[in-house]
């Protein structure tokens, strides 16, 4: 059964009982604490854009003060966008390139978790809408990728996601019911969580849609659109993606 409600973020912004400052703090920082807001604004305003080694050093020292967890030897690039940073947890030896967005926004979610050795290329967007994103150890996300979750995305260890991929979990709307406007649906309907197995290679500009899980040791050819689950050890190509052979000989 599908249920509908006004889009939570838009609804909260229309709340006349809250000041604009409180709305901003809840939307961006994920907290109504004035101290959390001050820390966030000072660190982002004065450190996020700094170039060179001094910028890398200062971000490594100060970003952990506003985030949920940060391991050792983490590299933060320039001009990162952080939303609800207390719901962002990062392991050891992680590298996040310039101009990335980590948006863990949500009312009931756990947010974004990056395991040890994860690499995220520049201009990537990891965006939660009351969902969760888990990247396990040594996952590599190429530049200009978007991961959107209103359910759960899990990318298992040692998997390579090439540039310009779009990976979606949730975000479904009911277009068959004209009585409910699209804008008044929460967009969180989902057929299930999305998992990409370990040791996979997802080619450039691949789209993986809601619930289309990919098994371990699989390869998805560039430009494919995955709308159904792909078994382990499969090579899949095309629109929609179809398995053409196994990747590992018996």
PAKEFI-319310 format. One record per residue (C-alpha): residue in one letter; chain; x, y, z. Coordinates in Angstrom, 1 decimal, padded with zeros to 4 digits, always signed. Layout:
@rest:A | kette:A | east:X | north:Y | up:Z
...
END
This chain:
@rest:X | kette:A | east:+000.0 | north:+000.0 | up:+000.0
@rest:X | kette:A | east:+001.3 | north:+003.4 | up:-000.9
@rest:X | kette:A | east:+001.0 | north:+006.4 | up:+001.4
@rest:X | kette:A | east:+001.5 | north:+010.0 | up:+000.5
@rest:X | kette:A | east:+002.5 | north:+013.2 | up:+002.4
@rest:X | kette:A | east:+003.7 | north:+016.6 | up:+001.5
@rest:X | kette:A | east:+007.3 | north:+016.8 | up:+000.7
@rest:X | kette:A | east:+008.9 | north:+017.0 | up:+004.1
@rest:X | kette:A | east:+011.6 | north:+019.6 | up:+003.3
@rest:X | kette:A | east:+009.2 | north:+021.9 | up:+001.5
@rest:X | kette:A | east:+006.6 | north:+021.5 | up:+004.2
@rest:X | kette:A | east:+009.2 | north:+022.4 | up:+006.9
@rest:X | kette:A | east:+010.2 | north:+025.5 | up:+004.9
@rest:X | kette:A | east:+006.6 | north:+026.7 | up:+004.9
@rest:X | kette:A | east:+006.3 | north:+026.4 | up:+008.7
@rest:X | kette:A | east:+005.6 | north:+030.0 | up:+009.8
@rest:X | kette:A | east:+006.2 | north:+029.2 | up:+013.4
@rest:X | kette:A | east:+010.0 | north:+028.7 | up:+012.8
@rest:X | kette:A | east:+012.4 | north:+031.5 | up:+012.0
@rest:X | kette:A | east:+014.4 | north:+031.5 | up:+008.8
@rest:X | kette:A | east:+017.6 | north:+030.9 | up:+010.7
@rest:X | kette:A | east:+016.1 | north:+027.8 | up:+012.4
@rest:X | kette:A | east:+014.8 | north:+026.5 | up:+009.1
@rest:X | kette:A | east:+018.2 | north:+026.9 | up:+007.6
@rest:X | kette:A | east:+019.9 | north:+025.2 | up:+010.5
@rest:X | kette:A | east:+017.5 | north:+022.2 | up:+010.4
@rest:X | kette:A | east:+017.8 | north:+021.9 | up:+006.6
@rest:X | kette:A | east:+021.5 | north:+022.3 | up:+006.2
@rest:X | kette:A | east:+023.1 | north:+021.5 | up:+009.5
@rest:X | kette:A | east:+020.5 | north:+019.0 | up:+010.7
@rest:X | kette:A | east:+020.3 | north:+020.5 | up:+014.1
@rest:X | kette:A | east:+018.4 | north:+023.4 | up:+015.8
@rest:X | kette:A | east:+021.4 | north:+024.0 | up:+018.1
@rest:X | kette:A | east:+022.9 | north:+027.5 | up:+017.7
@rest:X | kette:A | east:+026.3 | north:+026.1 | up:+018.7
@rest:X | kette:A | east:+026.2 | north:+023.5 | up:+015.9
@rest:X | kette:A | east:+025.2 | north:+026.2 | up:+013.4
@rest:X | kette:A | east:+028.1 | north:+028.5 | up:+014.5
@rest:X | kette:A | east:+030.6 | north:+025.7 | up:+014.2
@rest:X | kette:A | east:+029.3 | north:+024.7 | up:+010.8
@rest:X | kette:A | east:+029.3 | north:+028.2 | up:+009.4
@rest:X | kette:A | east:+032.8 | north:+029.1 | up:+010.6
@rest:X | kette:A | east:+034.4 | north:+025.9 | up:+009.4
@rest:X | kette:A | east:+032.7 | north:+025.9 | up:+006.0
@rest:X | kette:A | east:+033.1 | north:+029.7 | up:+005.4
@rest:X | kette:A | east:+036.7 | north:+029.9 | up:+006.2
@rest:X | kette:A | east:+038.2 | north:+026.5 | up:+005.4
@rest:X | kette:A | east:+036.2 | north:+024.7 | up:+002.7
@rest:X | kette:A | east:+037.6 | north:+026.8 | up:-000.2
@rest:X | kette:A | east:+041.3 | north:+027.0 | up:+000.9
@rest:X | kette:A | east:+043.7 | north:+025.7 | up:-001.8
@rest:X | kette:A | east:+046.9 | north:+023.7 | up:-001.5
@rest:X | kette:A | east:+048.4 | north:+021.9 | up:+001.4
@rest:X | kette:A | east:+047.2 | north:+024.4 | up:+004.1
@rest:X | kette:A | east:+043.6 | north:+023.8 | up:+003.0
@rest:X | kette:A | east:+044.0 | north:+020.0 | up:+003.1
@rest:X | kette:A | east:+045.6 | north:+020.2 | up:+006.6
@rest:X | kette:A | east:+043.0 | north:+022.5 | up:+008.1
@rest:X | kette:A | east:+040.1 | north:+020.5 | up:+006.7
@rest:X | kette:A | east:+041.5 | north:+017.3 | up:+008.1
@rest:X | kette:A | east:+041.7 | north:+019.0 | up:+011.5
@rest:X | kette:A | east:+038.4 | north:+020.9 | up:+011.6
@rest:X | kette:A | east:+035.9 | north:+018.8 | up:+009.5
@rest:X | kette:A | east:+035.8 | north:+016.1 | up:+012.2
@rest:X | kette:A | east:+034.4 | north:+018.7 | up:+014.6
@rest:X | kette:A | east:+031.1 | north:+018.9 | up:+012.6
@rest:X | kette:A | east:+030.9 | north:+015.3 | up:+011.3
@rest:X | kette:A | east:+029.7 | north:+012.1 | up:+012.9
@rest:X | kette:A | east:+032.9 | north:+010.1 | up:+012.6
@rest:X | kette:A | east:+036.2 | north:+010.6 | up:+010.7
@rest:X | kette:A | east:+039.0 | north:+008.1 | up:+010.6
@rest:X | kette:A | east:+042.7 | north:+008.6 | up:+010.1
@rest:X | kette:A | east:+044.4 | north:+009.9 | up:+007.0
@rest:X | kette:A | east:+041.2 | north:+011.3 | up:+005.4
@rest:X | kette:A | east:+041.7 | north:+013.8 | up:+002.5
@rest:X | kette:A | east:+038.9 | north:+016.4 | up:+002.0
@rest:X | kette:A | east:+039.0 | north:+018.3 | up:-001.3
@rest:X | kette:A | east:+038.0 | north:+021.9 | up:-001.9
@rest:X | kette:A | east:+034.5 | north:+023.3 | up:-002.0
@rest:X | kette:A | east:+032.7 | north:+020.3 | up:-000.5
@rest:X | kette:A | east:+029.0 | north:+020.6 | up:+000.4
@rest:X | kette:A | east:+028.1 | north:+018.9 | up:+003.7
@rest:X | kette:A | east:+024.5 | north:+018.6 | up:+004.8
@rest:X | kette:A | east:+023.5 | north:+017.0 | up:+008.0
@rest:X | kette:A | east:+027.2 | north:+016.3 | up:+008.6
@rest:X | kette:A | east:+026.6 | north:+014.5 | up:+012.0
@rest:X | kette:A | east:+025.1 | north:+011.7 | up:+009.9
@rest:X | kette:A | east:+028.2 | north:+011.3 | up:+007.8
@rest:X | kette:A | east:+030.7 | north:+008.6 | up:+009.0
@rest:X | kette:A | east:+034.1 | north:+008.1 | up:+007.3
@rest:X | kette:A | east:+036.7 | north:+005.4 | up:+007.8
@rest:X | kette:A | east:+040.5 | north:+005.4 | up:+007.4
@rest:X | kette:A | east:+042.5 | north:+006.4 | up:+004.3
@rest:X | kette:A | east:+039.5 | north:+007.9 | up:+002.5
@rest:X | kette:A | east:+039.9 | north:+010.5 | up:-000.3
@rest:X | kette:A | east:+037.1 | north:+012.9 | up:-001.3
@rest:X | kette:A | east:+037.9 | north:+015.1 | up:-004.3
@rest:X | kette:A | east:+036.9 | north:+018.7 | up:-005.0
@rest:X | kette:A | east:+033.3 | north:+020.0 | up:-005.4
@rest:X | kette:A | east:+031.6 | north:+016.9 | up:-004.0
@rest:X | kette:A | east:+028.3 | north:+016.9 | up:-002.1
@rest:X | kette:A | east:+027.6 | north:+014.6 | up:+000.8
@rest:X | kette:A | east:+024.0 | north:+015.2 | up:+001.8
@rest:X | kette:A | east:+022.8 | north:+012.9 | up:+004.6
@rest:X | kette:A | east:+019.5 | north:+014.8 | up:+005.0
@rest:X | kette:A | east:+016.6 | north:+013.0 | up:+006.5
@rest:X | kette:A | east:+014.3 | north:+012.7 | up:+009.6
@rest:X | kette:A | east:+014.7 | north:+009.0 | up:+010.4
@rest:X | kette:A | east:+017.7 | north:+007.8 | up:+008.5
@rest:X | kette:A | east:+021.3 | north:+006.9 | up:+009.4
@rest:X | kette:A | east:+022.9 | north:+008.8 | up:+006.5
@rest:X | kette:A | east:+026.1 | north:+008.2 | up:+004.7
@rest:X | kette:A | east:+028.8 | north:+005.7 | up:+005.7
@rest:X | kette:A | east:+032.2 | north:+005.5 | up:+003.8
@rest:X | kette:A | east:+034.4 | north:+002.5 | up:+004.6
@rest:X | kette:A | east:+038.2 | north:+002.4 | up:+004.7
@rest:X | kette:A | east:+040.0 | north:+003.2 | up:+001.5
@rest:X | kette:A | east:+037.0 | north:+004.7 | up:-000.3
@rest:X | kette:A | east:+037.7 | north:+007.2 | up:-003.1
@rest:X | kette:A | east:+035.1 | north:+009.7 | up:-004.4
@rest:X | kette:A | east:+035.9 | north:+011.6 | up:-007.5
@rest:X | kette:A | east:+035.3 | north:+015.3 | up:-008.1
@rest:X | kette:A | east:+031.8 | north:+016.7 | up:-008.7
@rest:X | kette:A | east:+030.1 | north:+013.6 | up:-007.2
@rest:X | kette:A | east:+026.8 | north:+013.9 | up:-005.4
@rest:X | kette:A | east:+025.8 | north:+011.5 | up:-002.6
@rest:X | kette:A | east:+022.3 | north:+012.5 | up:-001.7
@rest:X | kette:A | east:+019.9 | north:+011.1 | up:+000.9
@rest:X | kette:A | east:+016.2 | north:+011.8 | up:+001.1
@rest:X | kette:A | east:+015.5 | north:+010.0 | up:+004.3
@rest:X | kette:A | east:+017.6 | north:+007.1 | up:+003.0
@rest:X | kette:A | east:+021.0 | north:+005.6 | up:+003.6
@rest:X | kette:A | east:+024.2 | north:+005.2 | up:+001.5
@rest:X | kette:A | east:+026.9 | north:+002.6 | up:+002.4
@rest:X | kette:A | east:+030.1 | north:+002.4 | up:+000.5
@rest:X | kette:A | east:+032.2 | north:-000.5 | up:+001.7
@rest:X | kette:A | east:+036.0 | north:-000.8 | up:+001.8
@rest:X | kette:A | east:+038.0 | north:+000.3 | up:-001.3
@rest:X | kette:A | east:+035.0 | north:+001.3 | up:-003.3
@rest:X | kette:A | east:+036.0 | north:+003.8 | up:-006.1
@rest:X | kette:A | east:+033.4 | north:+006.3 | up:-007.4
@rest:X | kette:A | east:+034.5 | north:+008.1 | up:-010.6
@rest:X | kette:A | east:+033.9 | north:+011.8 | up:-011.2
@rest:X | kette:A | east:+030.5 | north:+013.3 | up:-011.8
@rest:X | kette:A | east:+028.5 | north:+010.4 | up:-010.4
@rest:X | kette:A | east:+025.2 | north:+010.8 | up:-008.5
@rest:X | kette:A | east:+024.0 | north:+008.4 | up:-005.9
@rest:X | kette:A | east:+020.4 | north:+009.1 | up:-004.7
@rest:X | kette:A | east:+018.7 | north:+007.2 | up:-001.9
@rest:X | kette:A | east:+015.4 | north:+007.4 | up:-000.2
@rest:X | kette:A | east:+015.8 | north:+003.7 | up:+000.8
@rest:X | kette:A | east:+019.2 | north:+002.1 | up:+001.0
@rest:X | kette:A | east:+022.2 | north:+001.9 | up:-001.4
@rest:X | kette:A | east:+025.0 | north:-000.5 | up:-000.5
@rest:X | kette:A | east:+028.0 | north:-000.8 | up:-002.7
@rest:X | kette:A | east:+030.2 | north:-003.6 | up:-001.5
@rest:X | kette:A | east:+034.0 | north:-003.7 | up:-001.3
@rest:X | kette:A | east:+036.5 | north:-003.3 | up:-004.2
@rest:X | kette:A | east:+033.9 | north:-002.1 | up:-006.7
@rest:X | kette:A | east:+034.6 | north:+000.5 | up:-009.4
@rest:X | kette:A | east:+031.9 | north:+002.9 | up:-010.5
@rest:X | kette:A | east:+033.1 | north:+004.8 | up:-013.6
@rest:X | kette:A | east:+032.4 | north:+008.4 | up:-014.4
@rest:X | kette:A | east:+028.9 | north:+009.9 | up:-015.0
@rest:X | kette:A | east:+026.9 | north:+007.1 | up:-013.5
@rest:X | kette:A | east:+023.5 | north:+007.6 | up:-011.8
@rest:X | kette:A | east:+022.5 | north:+005.1 | up:-009.1
@rest:X | kette:A | east:+019.0 | north:+005.4 | up:-007.6
@rest:X | kette:A | east:+017.3 | north:+003.7 | up:-004.7
@rest:X | kette:A | east:+013.7 | north:+004.9 | up:-004.1
@rest:X | kette:A | east:+012.4 | north:+008.1 | up:-005.6
@rest:X | kette:A | east:+009.3 | north:+006.4 | up:-007.1
@rest:X | kette:A | east:+006.1 | north:+008.4 | up:-007.8
@rest:X | kette:A | east:+002.6 | north:+007.2 | up:-008.6
@rest:X | kette:A | east:+001.8 | north:+008.6 | up:-012.0
@rest:X | kette:A | east:-001.4 | north:+006.6 | up:-012.3
@rest:X | kette:A | east:-003.3 | north:+008.4 | up:-009.6
@rest:X | kette:A | east:-004.2 | north:+011.9 | up:-011.0
@rest:X | kette:A | east:-005.8 | north:+012.9 | up:-007.6
@rest:X | kette:A | east:-002.4 | north:+013.1 | up:-006.0
@rest:X | kette:A | east:-000.1 | north:+015.7 | up:-007.4
@rest:X | kette:A | east:+003.5 | north:+014.6 | up:-008.0
@rest:X | kette:A | east:+004.8 | north:+017.5 | up:-005.8
@rest:X | kette:A | east:+002.6 | north:+016.3 | up:-002.9
@rest:X | kette:A | east:+004.1 | north:+012.8 | up:-002.9
@rest:X | kette:A | east:+007.1 | north:+012.2 | up:-000.7
@rest:X | kette:A | east:+009.0 | north:+010.4 | up:-003.5
@rest:X | kette:A | east:+010.2 | north:+007.8 | up:-001.1
@rest:X | kette:A | east:+008.3 | north:+004.8 | up:-002.5
@rest:X | kette:A | east:+010.7 | north:+002.0 | up:-003.4
@rest:X | kette:A | east:+010.6 | north:-001.5 | up:-004.7
@rest:X | kette:A | east:+013.5 | north:-002.3 | up:-002.3
@rest:X | kette:A | east:+017.1 | north:-001.5 | up:-001.3
@rest:X | kette:A | east:+019.7 | north:-001.4 | up:-004.0
@rest:X | kette:A | east:+023.0 | north:-003.4 | up:-003.7
@rest:X | kette:A | east:+026.0 | north:-003.6 | up:-006.0
@rest:X | kette:A | east:+028.2 | north:-006.6 | up:-005.1
@rest:X | kette:A | east:+031.9 | north:-006.8 | up:-004.5
@rest:X | kette:A | east:+034.5 | north:-006.6 | up:-007.2
@rest:X | kette:A | east:+032.1 | north:-005.2 | up:-009.8
@rest:X | kette:A | east:+033.0 | north:-002.8 | up:-012.6
@rest:X | kette:A | east:+030.2 | north:-000.4 | up:-013.6
@rest:X | kette:A | east:+031.0 | north:+001.4 | up:-016.9
@rest:X | kette:A | east:+030.7 | north:+005.1 | up:-017.7
@rest:X | kette:A | east:+027.3 | north:+006.7 | up:-017.9
@rest:X | kette:A | east:+025.5 | north:+003.6 | up:-016.5
@rest:X | kette:A | east:+022.1 | north:+004.1 | up:-014.9
@rest:X | kette:A | east:+021.0 | north:+001.7 | up:-012.2
@rest:X | kette:A | east:+017.4 | north:+002.1 | up:-011.2
@rest:X | kette:A | east:+015.5 | north:+001.4 | up:-008.0
@rest:X | kette:A | east:+015.8 | north:-002.2 | up:-006.8
@rest:X | kette:A | east:+018.0 | north:-003.3 | up:-009.7
@rest:X | kette:A | east:+020.7 | north:-005.1 | up:-007.6
@rest:X | kette:A | east:+023.9 | north:-006.3 | up:-009.3
@rest:X | kette:A | east:+025.7 | north:-009.5 | up:-008.1
@rest:X | kette:A | east:+029.4 | north:-010.0 | up:-007.2
@rest:X | kette:A | east:+032.1 | north:-010.0 | up:-009.8
@rest:X | kette:A | east:+029.8 | north:-008.5 | up:-012.5
@rest:X | kette:A | east:+030.5 | north:-006.0 | up:-015.3
@rest:X | kette:A | east:+028.0 | north:-003.5 | up:-016.7
@rest:X | kette:A | east:+029.0 | north:-002.0 | up:-020.1
@rest:X | kette:A | east:+029.1 | north:+001.7 | up:-020.6
@rest:X | kette:A | east:+025.8 | north:+003.5 | up:-021.2
@rest:X | kette:A | east:+023.7 | north:+000.6 | up:-020.0
@rest:X | kette:A | east:+020.4 | north:+001.1 | up:-018.1
@rest:X | kette:A | east:+019.9 | north:-001.5 | up:-015.4
@rest:X | kette:A | east:+016.2 | north:-002.0 | up:-014.5
@rest:X | kette:A | east:+016.3 | north:-005.6 | up:-013.3
@rest:X | kette:A | east:+018.6 | north:-007.6 | up:-011.0
@rest:X | kette:A | east:+021.8 | north:-008.8 | up:-012.6
@rest:X | kette:A | east:+023.1 | north:-012.2 | up:-011.3
@rest:X | kette:A | east:+026.7 | north:-012.6 | up:-010.0
@rest:X | kette:A | east:+029.6 | north:-013.1 | up:-012.5
@rest:X | kette:A | east:+027.6 | north:-011.5 | up:-015.4
@rest:X | kette:A | east:+028.5 | north:-009.2 | up:-018.2
@rest:X | kette:A | east:+025.5 | north:-007.0 | up:-019.1
@rest:X | kette:A | east:+025.1 | north:-004.5 | up:-021.9
@rest:X | kette:A | east:+022.4 | north:-002.4 | up:-023.5
@rest:X | kette:A | east:+019.2 | north:-000.5 | up:-022.8
@rest:X | kette:A | east:+017.7 | north:-002.2 | up:-020.9
@rest:X | kette:A | east:+020.8 | north:-004.1 | up:-019.7
@rest:X | kette:A | east:+020.8 | north:-007.8 | up:-020.6
@rest:X | kette:A | east:+023.3 | north:-010.5 | up:-019.6
@rest:X | kette:A | east:+025.3 | north:-011.7 | up:-022.6
@rest:X | kette:A | east:+027.7 | north:-014.0 | up:-020.9
@rest:X | kette:A | east:+029.5 | north:-014.9 | up:-017.6
@rest:X | kette:A | east:+032.6 | north:-013.0 | up:-016.6
@rest:X | kette:A | east:+034.3 | north:-015.9 | up:-014.9
@rest:X | kette:A | east:+034.9 | north:-019.3 | up:-016.5
@rest:X | kette:A | east:+034.0 | north:-022.3 | up:-014.4
END
